[in-house]
């Protein structure tokens, strides 16, 4: 059985108040176990082998503008708009027909992606066929606000590729504004130690593809060497270092803190730079630091790591299909770890891509529940994990409360989520309900006994038309009603 360190969250009640993303969500999923207070929803469905996710750093507010991008392994990049629409940004990116087994040659294709914050251009990593598989990095530009590609410029290519996986992977933009690219050893282990070979390395380049003069070697792209299959990378604001997930052979999957000019040891050792080793292996993929808003404060600065697990596995496993969460010390060493999300279904879904958006943690399930269909396609998903407490204590000095109050919702007008705050000076049975302007009840947000204090509830009006609504608080003989306005 899958390890379960958290209680199941109370889903039926939470559906009433979950906060939607800037794009609409499809519905709640019961395939993933998360800590109490968190909710998992399908954000995008019917994808074909979705790998990685990259959010727009400075998104616009219009519903017809991009919010994030998804790489699909077999040759496409999809763009998701704020409205929830999913479009093809770029297709036919592979100059060969990808076929093969999982694990094996079928795992190669389009993988890494990052958005350049000033232009909205995409940096994408992929393989191509040039009398043999090779790796390359391209820059994609758009003429229509990031909705579709107009030009593709190759920044770096002709890097020997793998016969199966161990290809070019993550693309990140460092805190220094440089582009960092992670390249696997192509299953030729010794390449990771050769300074004249770009395999088994983290590469550093200017955004135009040139070599920065301040690289460890001013004439080389190599930033660090000694990697085997470095799938995911993330920058930590607290120390300015790059942290990488690197897949070992039959042992020692690892997390690595990367030093400029460092040698991470492969194939001689997997210990240099490692802050975490997994035995048995769990296939770590994407990694991301939470350095934003939306999750509770104790999550700030923690490292989230996707563990894909055994390839194309049916059902549950202790060796992956989950997201682990790490707390790091000032020097980058691990001080605590726990399972954040765990797969509890019976299908082939796993966790591969990982990214924090403005409203939660997003991840890809690669194969979807059913794996490949009779036409060789998958019907896979992007999920969103968001935090939704039903009520939040806002005043620890609750003894100062002397009367019932119902505050004006905020924001107001709203679309589609708003907060309602109220205070109760004594314990009692509380109801908080929403009505339309004709007095018909829309939903009950709270119907339970609460203790004295100040509380806040989030209401999501997803699916309701624009207009004026009423919210009513009732506690014993106290009844208070106020208006709120939904604007689409």
C-alpha positions, 0 to 999 in steps of 0.5 A: 500500500502507498504510504499515507502521512496525511488524513484525507481532506474533507472534499464535499465541504471544500468544493463550495469554496475552492479558489479557482486559478486565473484559468477555469478548472475542470473539477476535483480529483480523488486520485491524489492524496494531499494534506488537509486544507489542500485541494487537487483539481484538473486544470487541463485535460486531454493532453498527449504526454505532457512533460513540463510546465512554465508560467509566464512571469508577468502575465497580463490580465486579459482572458485571452492572454497566456498564463502558462505553457506545457511541453508535450513529449512528441513534438508540441508546445501548448499554451493555456490562456487565462480563460482556460482555453488550450491552444497549440503554440508550436507543433511538428517540433520533431523531425522524426516520428517518435516511437518506442517503448517506455522505458526506452527510446519512446521517452525522447522528445520535447522536454524543458521549457522556460519563459523569458520574462521581458519578451515572453519568448520560450526557451525549449529543449528537445532532440532531433534526428541528424543521422542519429539523435542529437540534443538542441536548445531553441528560442521561440518567439511570437507575433501574437502575444504568446499565443502561437510561435512565429519564429524558432531560432536554434541557440545550441545544437549538435550535442550527441543524443541518447539511444534512449532517454538521458537527453537534454532536459530542464531549461531555467533562467538563473537569478543572474538572468542567464540561461541554464540547460541540463544535459544527460550523459546520453547513456555514455557515462564517461562523457560526463567527465570530459570537458570537451563534451557537453553531455552530463553537464549543466550549461550556462549561456547568454539569452542569445546563445553565446558563452558568457565571459564569466563562465567557469571557463570563459570559452566553454558553456559548461557550468558544472559537470558529472551528471547522469540524467539531470531532469529538473532544476530550480533556483533558490532565492535564499542562497542563489544556488541551482538545485538539480534532480539527477537520476542514478542507475539502480541506486542513488537517485539524488538532489544536488546543490550545484556549485559553479565549476563543480564536479558532481562525480558521475560516473565515479560517484554520486555523492558529490554535491548530493543533499539527498539520496534515494534508495531504492530509486524513485526517478526524481523529475521536476523540482521547484522552490515555493517562494510566493503566495497562496500556501501557508507561511510554513511552506515558504522556501520549501523544495518540492520534488516530483518523483515519477517512479517506475516507468509506465507502472499501473497502480500505486507504489512506494517508489514514486508517483508523488511529490515530496517536500523538503525543508533546507537549512541555510547551507542547503542541507536537508533538515526535514522531508515529507510526502506532500502529494501521493497517487492513490488511484489504480491507473498509470498516472504519475507526476513529472512536470511541476511548477508554481503558478499564482494560485497553486502548485501545478503538475503533469501526470504524463500518461494519464489514468489509462496510458496509451489508447488504441491509436497510440495517444494518451489523454493526460492532464495538468492538475492544480493543488491549492490551499483552501482553509474553510475558516482562518482565525484572524485575531488571537485576542478573541477575548476583545470581541463583544458583538457579532459582525459581518464585514463587506466581502473583499474583493467586491465586485469579484470574479469568481472568488471573494472572501467573507469575514465575520466575528462572533463574541460567543460560541454557537451554531453558525450558518452562512448562506448565499442567496440570489437577488430574488431570495433563492438560496444558492449555497450554504457555506457554513452550517456548524458550531464555531467557537468565539473568534474572527473567521474568514471564508472563501466563496467561489462563484464559478458557473454563476452569472454576473449579478448581485447576490446576498450573503447572510450570517445567522447566529441564534437571534442575530441575522445580518445580510449584505450584498456582493457583486459578481462581474464576469 
